[in-house]
Amino acid sequence: MTREKMVCKVLEVKGIKREQLEAEVRKARTTLAAEQQRLQDLEQAYKANSVELTDRQIAGTLPVREMDVYYGYLKHVARQIQQQKELIVIRQREVAEREKWMVEAYKEQRLVEILRDKIVCQEAKLAGQAEQKDRDAEFIMRKTER
């Protein structure tokens, strides 16, 4: 197998690796967006229930038992919000790490492309030199025959 073919095979593998990493980045970003949406939903639920609790307390239509239920629920939602924020930080790190890997894959692929271009240029130069050598030899042969 020629050097050019070997480099082309390596380039093909690097391209596949890059595509896989791009898919992983897309998936990680989608997961992060879903987690951020869940956090937003939890925060909206917390706010809505807090407003409802305050309104009912001001109106004086809230029995003590229901107040305990509201406070318990709000405490539970607040814990979920905190857990969701921690999960989002983890997901953001995952996205950043995968993006870093993807950038490295792009760099590796570009280096192999540069190497391939150099090999092609070098082989073309060698072929041109061989062709020139043949022409020179042919010219010398014709000159010596005369």
C-alpha positions in Angstrom: 0.0 0.0 0.0 1.4 3.4 -0.9 1.9 6.1 1.6 -0.8 8.2 0.1 -3.3 5.3 0.4 -2.3 4.7 4.0 -2.7 8.4 4.9 -6.1 8.4 3.1 -7.2 5.4 5.2 -6.1 7.2 8.4 -7.9 10.3 7.2 -11.0 8.3 6.7 -10.8 6.9 10.3 -10.2 10.4 11.7 -13.3 11.6 9.8 -15.4 8.8 11.3 -14.1 9.6 14.7 -14.9 13.3 14.2 -18.4 12.5 13.1 -19.0 10.3 16.1 -17.8 13.1 18.4 -20.1 15.6 16.7 -23.0 13.2 17.3 -22.0 12.9 21.0 -21.8 16.7 21.3 -25.2 17.1 19.8 -26.6 14.5 22.1 -25.0 16.1 25.2 -26.3 19.5 24.2 -29.8 18.1 23.8 -29.6 16.5 27.2 -28.4 19.7 28.7 -31.3 21.7 27.1 -33.8 19.1 28.5 -32.3 19.5 32.0 -32.4 23.3 31.7 -36.1 23.1 30.7 -36.8 20.8 33.6 -35.2 23.4 36.0 -37.2 26.2 34.5 -40.4 24.1 34.9 -39.5 23.4 38.6 -38.8 27.1 39.2 -42.1 28.1 37.6 -44.0 25.5 39.8 -42.3 26.8 42.9 -43.1 30.4 42.1 -46.7 29.7 41.2 -47.3 27.7 44.4 -45.5 30.4 46.5 -47.8 33.1 45.0 -50.9 30.9 45.6 -49.8 30.3 49.2 -49.2 34.0 49.9 -52.5 35.0 48.3 -54.5 32.4 50.4 -52.6 33.5 53.6 -53.5 37.1 52.9 -57.1 36.2 52.1 -57.3 34.2 55.3 -58.7 31.1 53.5 -55.9 28.7 54.3 -56.4 26.1 57.0 -53.3 25.2 59.0 -53.2 21.6 57.6 -53.1 22.9 54.0 -50.4 25.4 55.0 -48.3 22.5 56.2 -48.9 20.7 52.9 -47.9 23.8 50.9 -44.7 24.3 53.0 -43.8 20.6 52.6 -44.4 20.8 48.9 -42.4 24.0 48.5 -39.5 22.5 50.5 -39.6 19.4 48.3 -39.6 21.5 45.1 -36.7 23.7 46.4 -34.6 20.5 47.0 -35.5 19.3 43.5 -34.4 22.7 42.1 -31.1 22.5 43.9 -30.5 19.0 42.6 -31.4 20.0 39.1 -28.9 22.9 39.2 -26.2 20.5 40.3 -27.1 18.2 37.5 -27.0 21.0 35.0 -23.5 21.9 36.1 -22.5 18.3 35.5 -24.1 18.3 32.1 -22.4 21.5 31.2 -19.0 20.0 32.0 -19.9 17.0 29.9 -20.7 19.2 26.9 -17.5 21.2 27.4 -15.4 18.0 27.6 -17.0 16.5 24.5 -16.5 19.8 22.6 -12.9 19.8 23.6 -12.6 16.2 22.2 -14.3 17.3 19.0 -11.8 20.2 18.6 -8.9 17.8 19.0 -10.5 15.5 16.4 -10.7 18.4 14.0 -7.1 19.2 14.6 -6.0 15.6 14.1 -7.9 15.4 10.9 -6.5 18.6 9.6 -2.9 17.5 10.4 -3.5 14.3 8.4 -5.0 16.3 5.5 -1.8 18.4 5.5 0.3 15.3 5.6 -1.7 13.9 2.7 -1.3 17.1 0.7 2.5 17.0 1.3 2.7 13.4 0.2 0.7 14.1 -3.0 2.9 17.1 -3.8 6.1 15.1 -3.1 4.9 12.2 -5.3 4.0 14.6 -8.1 7.4 16.2 -7.8 9.1 12.8 -7.9 7.0 11.8 -10.9 7.9 15.1 -12.6 11.6 14.5 -11.9 11.4 11.0 -13.3 9.7 12.2 -16.4 12.2 15.0 -16.9 15.0 12.4 -16.4 13.5 10.2 -19.1 13.2 13.2 -21.5 16.8 14.1 -20.8 18.0 10.6 -21.4 15.9 10.4 -24.6 17.4 13.8 -25.8 20.9 12.6 -25.0 20.3 9.4 -26.9 19.1 11.3 -30.0 22.1 13.6 -29.8 24.6 10.8 -29.6 23.0 9.0 -32.5 23.7 11.9 -34.9 
